[in-house]
Amino acid sequence: MNKIKVIIPAYNEEKAIANVIRDIPNCVSEIIVISNNSTDNTITVAQNAGATVLSENRKGYGYACLKGLEYISKQEIKPDIIVFLDGDYSDYPEELTKLIAPIVNDNIDFVIGARVARLREKNSMTPQQVFGNWLATFLMKILFKATFTDLGPFRAIKYDKLLALNMEDKTYGWTVEMQLKALKQKMSYVEIPVRYKNRIGVSKISGTVKGTFMAGIKIIGWIFKYTYK
């Protein structure tokens, strides 16, 4: 039996987070929500929905993910699989079973939930998100012979493999850093097509010009950093 934990970074997601937690399959042993300096009722709502809730006051997606991993590292019994999931209800949490299947059944190290066009709700990804994903994965294909098509945040990875990546990005580059390091360490990986819908609330990254620009800079920076490593 594989022990699975879910890490959900959340910034002001009081309207969405209970839905996310509710739809996560029962095979998960612990749902860990990291409130990333939320100013609304995200913490209370997530606790009432049954999640373990941590607080990380330093703003940044990577900071929140690292906080969750720090918490897990102090537990006596470690998980076999970590699943990362956004707190805005744009993913379908029930598809977690699809994401972990290649790890459980085929011993794959790392699985990305790919937000393919045919399964995306209209306008669920902005044009800049679509272009950014295309550019990043195109560069990874050219430079590293990767087969990624998406930087989707809904992803599953073996816990020991995740530790081996020694993740360090604190903000927008977390997802691409994970993919680049998995490539460098020659981990096995696959993409699983997943559905994607319009999020509840406004995106903190793609919903702002500054967020989009900073994310783009960080992602491209990580790719070129690893090109010359």
MOJO-V233763 format. One record per pair of residues at least 24 apart in sequence whose C-alpha atoms are under 10 Angstrom apart, sorted by the first residue. I is the first residue (numbers start at 1). J is the second residue. Records with the same first field share a line. If there is no record, write none. Layout:
I->J ; J
This chain:
1->27 ; 80 ; 104
2->27 ; 28 ; 29 ; 79 ; 80 ; 81 ; 100 ; 103 ; 104
3->27 ; 28 ; 29 ; 30 ; 77 ; 78 ; 79 ; 80 ; 81 ; 82 ; 159
4->28 ; 29 ; 30 ; 31 ; 78 ; 79 ; 80 ; 81 ; 82 ; 83 ; 100 ; 156 ; 157 ; 158 ; 159
5->29 ; 30 ; 31 ; 32 ; 72 ; 78 ; 79 ; 80 ; 81 ; 82 ; 83 ; 84 ; 156 ; 159
6->30 ; 31 ; 32 ; 33 ; 51 ; 68 ; 79 ; 81 ; 82 ; 83 ; 84 ; 85 ; 96 ; 155 ; 156
7->31 ; 32 ; 33 ; 34 ; 52 ; 64 ; 65 ; 66 ; 67 ; 68 ; 69 ; 72 ; 82 ; 83 ; 84 ; 85 ; 86 ; 87
8->32 ; 33 ; 34 ; 35 ; 51 ; 53 ; 61 ; 64 ; 65 ; 68 ; 83 ; 84 ; 85 ; 86 ; 87 ; 88 ; 153 ; 154
9->33 ; 34 ; 35 ; 36 ; 53 ; 54 ; 55 ; 56 ; 60 ; 61 ; 62 ; 63 ; 64 ; 65 ; 66 ; 67 ; 68 ; 84 ; 85 ; 86 ; 87 ; 88
10->34 ; 35 ; 36 ; 37 ; 38 ; 42 ; 43 ; 46 ; 55 ; 56 ; 61 ; 64 ; 65 ; 85 ; 86 ; 87 ; 88
11->35 ; 36 ; 37 ; 38 ; 39 ; 40 ; 42 ; 43 ; 56 ; 59 ; 60 ; 61 ; 64 ; 86 ; 87 ; 88 ; 203 ; 204
12->36 ; 37 ; 38 ; 39 ; 40 ; 41 ; 42 ; 43 ; 87 ; 88 ; 201 ; 202 ; 204
13->38 ; 39 ; 40 ; 41 ; 42 ; 43 ; 45 ; 46 ; 86 ; 87 ; 88 ; 89 ; 200 ; 201 ; 202
14->38 ; 39 ; 40 ; 41 ; 42 ; 43 ; 44 ; 45 ; 46 ; 87 ; 88 ; 200 ; 201
15->40 ; 41 ; 42 ; 45 ; 87 ; 88 ; 89 ; 200 ; 201
16->42 ; 45 ; 46 ; 86 ; 87 ; 88 ; 89 ; 90 ; 199 ; 200 ; 201
17->42 ; 43 ; 45 ; 46 ; 47 ; 49 ; 51 ; 86 ; 87 ; 88 ; 89 ; 200
18->42 ; 45 ; 46 ; 47 ; 48 ; 49 ; 50 ; 51 ; 87 ; 88 ; 89
19->46 ; 49 ; 87 ; 88 ; 89 ; 92 ; 93
20->46 ; 49 ; 85 ; 86 ; 87 ; 88 ; 89 ; 90 ; 91 ; 92 ; 93 ; 94
21->46 ; 47 ; 49 ; 50 ; 51 ; 87 ; 89 ; 93 ; 94
22->46 ; 49 ; 50 ; 51 ; 93 ; 94
23->89 ; 92 ; 93 ; 94 ; 95 ; 96
24->85 ; 92 ; 93 ; 94 ; 95 ; 96 ; 97
25->93 ; 94 ; 95 ; 96 ; 97
26->94 ; 97
27->96 ; 97
28->79 ; 81 ; 82 ; 83 ; 96 ; 97
29->79
30->79
31->83
32->65 ; 67 ; 68 ; 69 ; 71 ; 72 ; 84
33->64 ; 65 ; 67 ; 68 ; 85 ; 86 ; 87
34->61 ; 63 ; 64 ; 65 ; 66 ; 67 ; 68 ; 87
35->59 ; 64 ; 67 ; 87
36->60 ; 61 ; 62 ; 63 ; 64 ; 65 ; 67
37->64
42->87
46->87
58->170 ; 171
59->170 ; 171
60->169 ; 170 ; 171 ; 172 ; 173 ; 174
61->86 ; 169 ; 170 ; 171 ; 172 ; 173 ; 174 ; 175 ; 205
62->167 ; 168 ; 169 ; 170 ; 171 ; 172 ; 173 ; 174 ; 175
63->168 ; 169 ; 170 ; 171 ; 172 ; 174
64->170 ; 171
65->167 ; 168 ; 169 ; 170 ; 171 ; 174
66->167 ; 168 ; 169 ; 170 ; 174
69->159 ; 162 ; 163 ; 167
73->163
78->159 ; 160
79->158 ; 159 ; 160
80->104 ; 157 ; 158 ; 159 ; 160 ; 161
81->109 ; 110 ; 156 ; 157 ; 158 ; 159 ; 160 ; 161 ; 162
82->110 ; 155 ; 156 ; 157 ; 158 ; 159 ; 160 ; 161 ; 162
83->110 ; 111 ; 112 ; 153 ; 154 ; 155 ; 156 ; 157 ; 158 ; 159
84->112 ; 152 ; 153 ; 154 ; 155 ; 156 ; 157 ; 175
85->113 ; 152 ; 153 ; 154 ; 155 ; 156
86->152 ; 153 ; 154 ; 155 ; 199
87->199 ; 200
88->197 ; 198 ; 199 ; 200 ; 201 ; 202 ; 203
89->196 ; 197 ; 198 ; 199 ; 200 ; 201
90->120 ; 121 ; 124 ; 125 ; 154 ; 195 ; 196 ; 197 ; 198 ; 199 ; 200
91->115 ; 120 ; 152 ; 153 ; 154 ; 194 ; 195 ; 196 ; 197 ; 198 ; 199
92->154 ; 194 ; 195 ; 196 ; 197
93->154 ; 194 ; 195
95->154 ; 192 ; 193 ; 194 ; 195
96->154 ; 155 ; 156 ; 194
98->156 ; 192 ; 193 ; 194
99->154 ; 155 ; 156 ; 157 ; 190 ; 191 ; 192 ; 193 ; 194
100->155 ; 156 ; 157 ; 158 ; 192
101->156 ; 192
102->156 ; 189 ; 190 ; 191 ; 192
103->156 ; 157 ; 158 ; 188 ; 189 ; 190
104->158
107->158 ; 188 ; 189
108->157 ; 158 ; 187 ; 188 ; 189 ; 190
109->156 ; 157 ; 158 ; 159 ; 160 ; 161 ; 162 ; 182 ; 186 ; 187 ; 188 ; 189 ; 190
110->155 ; 156 ; 157 ; 158 ; 159 ; 161 ; 162 ; 178 ; 179 ; 182 ; 187 ; 188 ; 189 ; 190 ; 191
111->154 ; 155 ; 156 ; 157 ; 158 ; 179 ; 188 ; 189 ; 190 ; 191 ; 192
112->148 ; 149 ; 150 ; 151 ; 152 ; 153 ; 154 ; 155 ; 156 ; 157 ; 175 ; 179 ; 189 ; 190 ; 191 ; 192 ; 193 ; 194
113->149 ; 150 ; 151 ; 152 ; 153 ; 154 ; 155 ; 156 ; 190 ; 191 ; 192 ; 193 ; 194 ; 195 ; 196
114->148 ; 149 ; 150 ; 151 ; 152 ; 153 ; 154 ; 155 ; 190 ; 191 ; 192 ; 193 ; 194 ; 195 ; 196
115->149 ; 150 ; 151 ; 152 ; 153 ; 154 ; 191 ; 192 ; 193 ; 194 ; 195 ; 196 ; 197
116->149 ; 150 ; 152 ; 192 ; 193 ; 194 ; 195 ; 196
117->193 ; 194 ; 195 ; 196
118->193 ; 194 ; 195 ; 196
119->193 ; 194 ; 195 ; 196 ; 197
120->194 ; 195 ; 196 ; 197 ; 198
121->195 ; 196 ; 197 ; 198
122->196 ; 197 ; 198
123->197 ; 198 ; 199
124->196 ; 197 ; 198 ; 199
125->196 ; 197 ; 198 ; 199 ; 206 ; 207
126->206 ; 207
127->206
128->206 ; 207 ; 209 ; 212 ; 213 ; 216
129->205 ; 206 ; 207 ; 212 ; 215 ; 216
132->212 ; 215 ; 216 ; 219 ; 220
133->176 ; 216 ; 219
135->216 ; 219 ; 220
136->176 ; 216 ; 219 ; 220 ; 222 ; 223
137->176 ; 179 ; 223
139->220 ; 223 ; 224 ; 227
140->176 ; 179 ; 180 ; 183 ; 223 ; 224 ; 226 ; 227
143->223 ; 224 ; 226 ; 227
144->180 ; 183 ; 184 ; 223 ; 226 ; 227
145->183
146->179 ; 180 ; 183 ; 189
147->189 ; 190 ; 191
148->179 ; 189 ; 190 ; 191
149->191
150->175 ; 176 ; 179 ; 191 ; 193
151->175 ; 176 ; 177 ; 178 ; 179 ; 219
152->176 ; 191 ; 194 ; 196
154->194
155->191 ; 192
156->189
157->189
161->185 ; 187
169->218 ; 222
171->214 ; 215 ; 218
172->205 ; 211 ; 212 ; 214 ; 215 ; 216 ; 217 ; 218 ; 219
173->214 ; 215 ; 216 ; 217 ; 218 ; 219 ; 220 ; 221 ; 222 ; 223
174->215 ; 218 ; 219 ; 222
175->219
176->218 ; 219 ; 220 ; 221 ; 222 ; 223
177->218 ; 219 ; 221 ; 222 ; 223 ; 226
179->223
180->222 ; 223 ; 225 ; 226 ; 227
181->226
183->226
184->226 ; 227 ; 229
